[in-house]
Every structure is written in structure tokens, then in C-alpha cells.
């Protein structure tokens, strides 16, 4: 008769392995933070290729030459980015052409500010003294210090566009690569296909909410009689895809026009409405609907944004859901032994398999 095995030593032996895994994960995360300048643009390029790959697939199925299909796909990716940048630049340029007509209103607003400062005991001499105390040399040093950041942005853009082109070309062999992966690791291949599908769903849901908030912003500005409300609504829609500064870029033109048309109360009203609409429609509601669309719980969705923003910076916040979907596809959905983690990540817990009867050896 075999003596019973005490499970305590086995559990004790497993603890160092768990600790090593945790240390390894921590080291990987720190490494990703250091390489954020490379990882974030590369993953953004991957997401763009995933979004536009149906263009290539559709043309290829219709018998189009491979070179033509690849060119159309890459041009579609560049077209999306160019349209986004062009809309933002056009909105700012249109604002520059509108402002000269508000010279008198701007002077009146400046007078109000001067009068308010005078009531606080800050007169013209104090303002002049404050301006004279500004250290121009310090300002010049600050501007000089920003040059490396600008160079870094330029380098990142070059890297992104290069990766976008190369990944687009490589995606032409996606079917063959997927078939090879499916032969050796069918579960992982299935999870990666689901990852690509969920990325497209995520972008679609995000786009719908961006359009909704842009339309509501335009309606509000129209009701407030702000010039060109449709343009500012389109600008708000486009800026929802720009991390951090996008909201400010979309807010400044209508807020400035509200100041010139309706004074400080009008500007404060525009700012308040924009903050409320953007907070609810582009932050809180999407967390619920995006999670359902891509199969992740709302808590995981919100935590993903915070975590990836910390790891990869501003682009990490934008790419948080696709990053989490990739991690889920590779390390949870593609690994049978990790299926227990799906219950903590999925939007709806998966139904557990019925336990086997040890007497009969069947469910």
C-alpha cells in the first residue's frame, strides 16, 4: 500500500517558482518602461495594420495584384492619419482667420481683466513690474531644453511610419503564417485571430462614442450661437483619438470664441459642458460598452488604461485596450493551464466544465 504524500512540501517548493515568476514580470514591465519610445510606436503601427488589413484581404480576394493591394492598404493607413492631422490643422487655421474679426471683443475682455486686477489692488505699474521680472534667459534655457523632446517626437514619427510600411508589407503573408501557427499551436492561433477581431471592435466602439460626443458638442455650440459649430464638433471628434492634449486642442477654439461672444460666463459654460460630456461619454460609458464588445470586464478595462499609461506614457493610454487584449490572447486564451485567469478578466465568466466522476471516469 502506497503511503499518502504530504502536499505541504510540494506547496513550499512551489513558492520560490511563483516568486521567480513575479520578479520576472516586474523586470519585464520595467524594461517596457525603458523601451516605451520603441514599443508604443511599434504597437500603434501594428494596430493600424490590423485596422486596414481588410482592405488588402478584400482586394486580394477580388484578384487584384499583390502590389496594388499592399499599396492600397498602406495608403488607407496613411489616409486615416493624414485626415486626422488635417482636420486638427484646419480647425486651428480657421480659428486664426476668425479671431481678427473679434478685435473689439478681445479689447473689451482685456479691459475686464484689467479692471478685475485693479479691484484686487494690482494696477498697471504692478503688471509692468511683473512682466519686467520675467527672466528671458531662463525662458530661453527652457526652450532649449525642449529641443531634445522635439527631436524625440520626430524620431518617433519616422520610426512609426517606417514600421507601418514594413508591417504592412509583411502582413501580405499573414494567411501563410497563421496556417503554420495553427498547425503547431491551434489554440494560440485562434486567440490571436480573436485579438485582431476585438481590436477592430474596440476601435469601432471608440469611434462611435467619439462621433456622439462631437455631435453633442456641436449641438451645444449651435444652441449657444458659437460660429462654425459643425467644425468644432468635427474637431472634438478627431481630438478624441489624440491622448491628453487632444481634449485641450478641441476645447480651445470654441472656448475662446465663447469668451469673445458671450464673455467670461460663456467661456466657463463651454468648458464645463465639454468636461462633463467628455468625461461621461468618452471615459465612463465606453468602459462599459468596450468591455462587452471585446470580452473584458469593466474593471479590467479601466485598470488597463491606468497601467499602460504608466508603463508606456500617453500612447499607452490610447493603446491600453489593444495591449491588454494581446496579453490576454497570448498568456490566457492561448494557454490551457491559464484558463482559470479568464474568470477574472472576461466580461462574462466562462461556464465551468462539469467535474468528472472518479468512479465512472466520465462527466
C-alpha positions, 0 to 999 in steps of 0.5 A: 500500500502506497503511503499518502504524500504530504502536499505541504512540501510540494506547496513550499517548493512551489513558492520560490517558482511563483516568486521567480515568476513575479520578479520576472514580470516586474523586470519585464514591465520595467524594461517596457518602461525603458523601451516605451519610445520603441514599443508604443510606436511599434504597437500603434503601427501594428494596430493600424495594420490590423485596422486596414488589413481588410482592405488588402484581404478584400482586394486580394480576394477580388484578384487584384495584384499583390502590389496594388493591394499592399499599396492600397492598404498602406495608403488607407493607413496613411489616409486615416492619419493624414485626415486626422492631422488635417482636420486638427490643422484646419480647425486651428487655421480657421480659428486664426482667420476668425479671431481678427474679426473679434478685435473689439471683443478681445479689447473689451475682455482685456479691459475686464481683466484689467479692471478685475486686477485693479479691484484686487489692488494690482494696477498697471505699474504692478503688471509692468513690474511683473512682466519686467521680472520675467527672466528671458534667459531662463525662458530661453534655457527652457526652450532649449531644453525642449529641443531634445523632446522635439527631436524625440517626437520626430524620431518617433514619427519616422520610426512609426511610419517606417514600421507601418510600411514594413508591417504592412508589407509583411502582413501580405503573408499573414494567411501563410503564417497563421496556417503554420501557427495553427498547425503547431499551436491551434489554440494560440492561433485562434486567440490571436485571430480573436485579438485582431477581431476585438481590436477592430471592435474596440476601435469601432466602439471608440469611434462611435462614442467619439462621433456622439460626443462631437455631435453633442458638442456641436449641438451645444455650440449651435444652441449657444450661437458659437460660429462654425459649430459643425467644425468644432464638433468635427474637431472634438471628434478627431481630438478624441483619438489624440491622448491628453492634449487632444481634449485641450486642442478641441476645447480651445477654439470654441472656448475662446470664441465663447469668451469673445461672444458671450464673455467670461460666463460663456467661456466657463459654460463651454468648458464645463459642458465639454468636461462633463460630456467628455468625461461621461461619454468618452471615459465612463460609458465606453468602459462599459460598452468596450468591455462587452464588445471585446470580452473584458470586464469593466474593471479590467478595462479601466485598470488597463488604461491606468497601467499602460499609461504608466508603463508606456506614457500617453500612447499607452493610454490610447493603446491600453485596450489593444495591449491588454487584449494581446496579453490576454490572447497570448498568456490566457486564451492561448494557454490551457493551464491559464484558463482559470485567469479568464474568470477574472478578466472576461466580461462574462465568466466562462461556464465551468466544465462539469467535474468528472466522476472518479468512479465512472471516469466520465462527466 
